[in-house]
Amino acid sequence: MKNFFFQKEFIKSPKKVDLIKTWVWTEKGLYLLDQRKLPFREDYILCNNVLKIRYAIRNMIIRGAPAIGICAAIGFAIEFKNFVSLLKSKEVLIRKIEEKIKKIADLLITSRPTAVNLFWAISRMQNVCFKLLKGFEYKIKKEDLLYLSEVLEKEAFKIWEEDIEANLAIAKYGEKLIPEGGILTHCNTGALATGGYGTALGVIRKAYEENKKIKIFLSETRPFLQGARLTAWELYKLKIPYILITDNCAGFLMKKGEISAVIVGADRIASNGDTANKIGTYSLAVLANFHKIPFFVAAPLSTFDLTIKTGKEIPIETRAAKEVLTCYKNKIAPPKSEVYNLAFDITPNELINAIITEKGIIYPPFEINIYQLIK
């Protein structure tokens, strides 16, 4: 579905929206670019209620920790608006509203377990609701709920805008760390995975825009191929040259001296700096450490989870066997093969040289410096 399909609809969009349009928010609902079909087809799917948003998150139509959080917030606002529009009575029990808020939140936060941005965004939306509801003891008028619906839309929009600003700041800080030579990134951390511009890929984009002499290497990122399908597609759209490699090629390229730095994103960062990211990240960190190559993580503050001390407490999602047994619906292994399809791994803090955030660069000791920056 091309952009002209949206021309007759009122489109909500930040001023600094990226050239890559991961979603389009209109009065009809949220049109999500179906990332499962990239790079061959650019189809948008309309999500106009919480169940469709939940399905999109669970089934990788939308993916990437910041993007999941933003879309969940938008989904929250859309579903609450749907609920209010269907109310027939002029007054509603506060208890009923609270039950609805909890139901919407539960549907969204149970869609995927690892990316903390999802929980952060939904908690923020709930807090907006509870703050307004505190002013009512027993019942609330429908007109007040319509006002709350508008406030929720503004909050979701604000979360989106803030993420774009955060990405631009991350890129500005991170670009200074990027050396000349080969820069390797893993999975997809660009506009498709964020509100716009990107985290780790945003840093690489900024380095390229500053005319640094870099050669961008993309790992294919098995089994879902986010590097080959998504990051390559983004850079192709942006007319930025890149080199795609197999995941198991990285170590040998490091040995040959063709990689100067590795930079990745994150789905959750513990208070000690241990980082959950796409499966294969830990292997790259070990290889980079062995070859004395800097390993950087780029993520907004919404990705930090200060309620947990180490990466051991981060839940790791296990996904369906078919992602490993097939490639673009083509079978590549015996159908009854036993599969262990971990979606993420944990990189311990001692393998990370720096964490790049929108508020600055965090260096070891992470246990101290993360708290100093955030608190």
C-alpha positions, 0 to 999 in steps of 0.5 A, spaced: 500 500 500 503 506 497 502 513 501 497 515 496 492 511 500 493 515 506 492 522 502 485 523 504 485 521 511 488 525 517 495 523 518 498 524 525 505 524 524 511 528 528 515 533 524 521 529 524 518 523 521 523 518 518 524 517 510 522 510 512 515 510 514 514 504 519 507 506 520 502 511 518 497 513 524 490 516 521 483 517 524 482 510 521 487 507 525 494 505 525 497 502 518 503 498 520 508 496 514 508 488 514 516 487 516 515 480 514 514 481 507 520 486 506 524 487 502 520 484 496 513 487 498 511 494 502 504 492 504 501 496 510 496 492 515 490 496 518 490 495 526 484 499 529 483 495 535 488 492 541 487 485 538 490 487 532 496 491 535 497 485 539 497 480 533 502 485 529 507 485 535 506 477 537 507 475 529 513 480 527 509 485 523 512 490 527 518 489 531 524 492 535 524 494 542 522 502 541 517 501 535 514 495 539 513 500 545 511 506 541 506 502 537 503 499 544 502 506 546 498 508 540 494 501 540 492 503 547 490 510 545 486 507 539 482 501 544 480 506 549 477 511 544 474 505 541 471 503 548 469 510 549 465 511 543 461 505 544 459 507 551 451 509 551 450 511 558 452 518 560 456 516 566 460 510 568 463 507 574 470 508 575 471 501 577 469 499 570 474 504 567 479 501 571 478 494 569 478 496 561 484 499 562 487 493 566 485 489 560 488 493 555 494 493 558 494 486 559 493 484 552 499 489 550 504 487 555 503 479 554 504 480 547 512 479 547 516 478 554 523 481 553 523 488 550 522 492 556 520 498 552 513 495 551 512 495 559 515 502 560 510 505 554 504 501 557 506 503 564 506 510 562 499 510 558 496 507 565 499 512 569 496 518 565 489 514 566 490 513 573 492 521 574 486 523 571 481 518 574 484 520 581 479 526 581 473 522 581 470 518 587 465 513 584 462 515 577 465 519 571 462 522 565 462 520 558 465 527 556 471 526 561 472 520 558 472 523 551 477 528 554 482 522 557 481 519 550 484 525 547 490 526 552 492 518 551 492 520 544 497 526 545 501 521 550 502 516 545 504 521 540 509 524 545 512 517 546 513 517 538 516 524 538 521 523 544 523 516 541 525 520 534 529 525 538 532 520 542 535 517 536 537 523 533 541 524 540 544 517 540 546 518 533 550 525 535 553 522 541 555 515 538 558 518 531 564 520 535 566 513 537 565 510 530 572 509 527 574 509 520 574 502 517 569 496 517 563 497 522 559 491 523 552 491 526 547 485 527 539 485 526 535 491 525 536 497 529 534 503 524 527 506 523 523 500 522 525 498 529 524 505 532 520 511 532 525 513 526 532 514 524 534 508 528 539 507 534 545 503 532 543 504 525 542 511 526 549 512 529 552 508 522 547 513 518 550 519 522 557 517 521 556 516 513 553 523 513 559 526 516 563 523 510 567 518 515 571 513 511 567 507 513 565 500 510 558 498 513 557 490 514 551 487 516 550 480 519 544 476 516 541 475 523 538 468 522 533 465 523 528 471 521 534 474 517 532 482 520 539 484 517 538 481 510 531 483 509 530 489 513 537 493 515 539 492 507 532 494 505 533 500 509 540 502 507 538 501 500 532 505 500 537 511 503 542 510 498 547 508 503 552 502 501 553 496 505 556 489 505 551 483 507 555 477 510 553 471 513 553 470 521 558 465 521 563 470 517 564 475 522 570 472 526 574 471 520 573 478 518 575 480 524 581 476 524 583 479 517 582 486 520 576 488 516 572 490 522 574 496 526 568 496 531 561 493 532 555 496 534 548 493 536 542 495 539 538 492 545 531 490 547 533 490 555 539 493 559 540 491 566 542 496 572 549 493 571 549 494 564 548 486 562 544 487 555 539 483 552 539 483 544 538 479 538 540 472 538 548 472 536 549 478 539 553 475 545 557 471 540 559 477 536 561 481 543 566 475 545 569 475 538 570 483 538 573 482 545 578 476 543 580 481 537 581 487 541 575 490 537 570 495 540 563 493 542 558 498 543 551 498 544 546 504 542 539 504 546 534 510 549 533 510 556 527 507 555 530 500 554 534 500 561 530 496 566 533 498 573 528 493 577 533 488 575 540 487 577 543 483 572 542 479 565 540 473 569 533 476 570 531 478 563 526 473 560 528 470 554 523 469 548 523 462 545 520 462 538 516 457 534 520 452 530 518 454 523 522 460 523 528 455 523 525 449 519 523 454 514 526 460 510 521 464 506 516 458 507 521 453 504 523 447 508 530 447 509 530 441 515 526 435 516 520 437 519 520 433 525 527 436 527 527 438 534 528 446 534 531 450 540 529 457 537 532 463 542 530 470 540 535 473 544 541 472 548 545 476 554 551 480 553 555 481 559 557 488 561 565 486 561 564 485 553 561 492 552 566 498 551 560 503 552 553 504 552 550 510 547 544 513 550 540 520 548 543 523 555 550 521 553 555 515 553 556 511 559 562 507 560 564 502 565 563 501 571 556 500 568 553 499 575 555 506 578 555 510 571 548 507 569 545 510 575 549 516 575 546 518 568 539 516 569 538 518 576 
